[in-house]
Structures are given as structure tokens and as C-alpha cells.
Amino acid sequence: MNDFIMLTGEAAEANTGGGLLLLVIQIGILGLLLYFMMIRPQKKQQKQMQAMLSTLEKGDSVVTTSGFYGVVIDVMDEVVIVEFGNNKNCRIPMKKSAITDIEKSNKEA
């Protein structure tokens, strides 16, 4: 009877070690899925946005995060001055990060 108890104890210890390894593998797979489905696309989108904002120039038409359409009057490091509407007196400084879309001006025409 003692031999049976010792054998089941050893089997239980072997099961626990294998279960722990399986758990570590599953957590690793979930971590990889999280990276490829959430983190990597977000970083790719941030790089695209930075590339778009680095090409910002005077005269470009922009759309802000609040949905306003305007024309860039001046570009600085982190701030741009945007003119909104037909009123030439409506010039507002804003952060570059507030710009969501850029339409390049046609300087060739």
C-alpha cells in the first residue's frame, strides 16, 4: 500500500511540472498574440502619423481632431498656425498632434 501512495505522489509531482510548463507556454503564446494584434499595429500607425506630420508645409490643407478644415500658415517644432474658414483673421496655433489628415497644396499648377 505504501508503494502505491509513493507512486501516486510521484505521478502527481510529474503532472504538476508538466502542467506548469504548459501554463508558461500558453501565457507566452497569449503574450505573442497580444503583441501582434494590439501593440505592433499601434506602433505602425504612430510611425505613419509621425511620417505624415514631418512632411507638413505652409499652404497644406489639414483636418484637425475636432473636424475643422484649415490651411497651414506657419510650421514650428511642435506647433503649427492654422487659418480656418474664409475669415483671414481666424488663425489659431495648435499642436501638430491635433492634425489627423493632410492634403498637399498643388504648387505645380
N, C-alpha and C positions, 0 to 999 in steps of 0.2 A: 504494500500500500504506500509506503514511503517513497518507493521508486516512482510510482505513478504521480504522486504530488510533485516530486522533483522534476519529472518530465514535463508536466503541465506548466510548472513555473518557468522552465527554460523556454518552452514554446511561447508563453505569454511575453517573455522578455524579447524574444526574436520578433514577435508580432509588433511590439511597441517600437522597436528600432526600424522596422520596415515601414510602419505607419508614419513615423516621424520623417523619414526620408521622402515618402510620398507627399506629405504635407508641405515640406520645403520645396519640392518640385512644383506642386500646384501653386504655391504662393509666387514662385519665380515666374511661372507661365502667366499668372494674372498680372504680375508687375510688367512683363513684356507687353501684354495686351493693352494695359493702361498707357504705357509709353507710346505704342504705335497708333492707338486710336485717339488719344487726347493730347498728349504733350507734344509729340512731333508735328502734327498738323498746326497746332497753335504757334510753335516756333517758326514754321514755314510761313505762316500768314504774317507774323511780325516782321520777318525779313522782307517779304514782298512790300509791306507797308513802308518800311524804312527806305527801301529802294525807290518807291514811288515818291516819297516826300523829299528825297535827296535830289530829285530832278525838278523840283518846284522852282519856277522862274517868274519874273514880272510878266504880267499880261495873261497868265494862265487862268482859266475859269475853274473854280473849285466848288465843291459841295461840302458843307460843314456837317458835323454830327447832329446838329439840330435841324438840318434840312434846308438851310439857307444857301442860295446860289450867289456867288460873288466873283470878283476879279481881283487877283493879287496885285497890289500896288508896290509893296516892298517886302523883301525876304531878309531876315536876320538869322541868327543861330537857331533859336528855339521859338521865335515869334515871327509871324507874318502880319502884314497890314492888308486887310481885305476891304474892298469897296463893294457895298451892297446896293442894288437897285439902280434906278436912273439918277437918283439924287447923288451928285458928286461930293456932297458933304458928309455922307454916311460911310466913314472909314473907321474900321474897328480893328485894333490889334488883337490877335488871338494866337494861341499856341498851335504849333504845327500838328500836334496830335489830335486837334479838333477837326482836321480835314480828313474826309473819308474818300473823296474821289477827285481826280484832276483831269481836266480836258485841256490839252495843249493848245496854245494860240497858233494860228496859221500865219507865220511870219513870211512864208514863201510867197503868199498871194499878194 
